[in-house]
């Protein structure tokens, strides 16, 4: 994937706070703009797309200045190589799917069409939908068409403004694999706005967390999710860690997929589409990790991983403590009671076993062995 440079320096007074951001970002894959509702995420996208011209500052993509308030420079939206997908898709209702796609294709000069019509239709599995009108599509199908239409405009930067927020769990699950393949298949860096931690953990290569219009945390996954103070943004229920593992095989009899996590064997319910050698990302919630001082016997939890305690953080106003444990070069988080932490005498440097239920993994394929 190509890496493209974005310089974003913007200040804009909003009703509840002032958006103030000054970042230089190497864009590759999917970058998540993450944070609570009303933190300024969508405003940042509007500034990048040229739909918000009131911000003071400077926006430079690669070597092209899109906005510079000090020099009174402002490139209008239609002259920026930016594709923007909204929550509702905004398809033309009077056109069929193929009509919507051909319209977008016609907006770019033929000599600049590096991305072909058939390539987009195939990648987003739209062949059976081409003759249908938008009112005959499901929410997930509409968003796939909206994504395809935007890609056919040949953008240099793709902006996704919470494209999953209006979908139910099943439709969201159907759309996620299509979004995550966009940067690889089309070589388009993508900025993805979300306030849902599961979406960020599944899709993002790096994340920028906004709180009240300012960058609070920035980093690459999985390192970002290892920070114990992340639960202030993810919430205690969704707090966890992101690790990477390699598929080593399947157990057809018990319907399990076997993986290698830095030399430790783990298993999860079988995902038949995974191939031997695939590199996958797994999100493991802190509430699904237990700790033991010795290796337990005669228990249903099958993933028992030797680990080294790196940090223990008690929450004096609650019953809980969060423990960061190191497994090889990677880390897990465990949310346990403060009483357990004291009685087990958990301290940095101590050796424990991390117990993880096999049913608790969310996953994403990072590298396919068949690619």
Secondary structure, DSSP 8 states (H G I E B T S, - for coil): ---EEEEEEEEEE-SSSEEEEEEEEEE-SEEEEE-STTSSHHHHHHHHHTS----EEEEEETTEEEEEGGGTEE--GGGS-EEEE-TT----TTSBHHHHHHHHHHTS-GGG--S-HHHHHHHTT-GGGTT-BGGGS-HHHHHHHHHHHHHTT--SEEEEESTTTTS-HHHHHHHHHHHHHHHHHH--EEEEEES-HHHHHHH-SEEEEEETTEEEEEEETTGGGG-GGGHHHH-TTT-EEEEEEEEEEEETTTTEEEEEETTEEEEEE--TT--TT-EEEEEEEGGGEEEESS---S-S--EEEEEEEEEEEE-TTSSEEEEEEEETTEEEEEEEEHHHHHHTT--TT-EEEEEE-GGG-EEEEEE-TT-
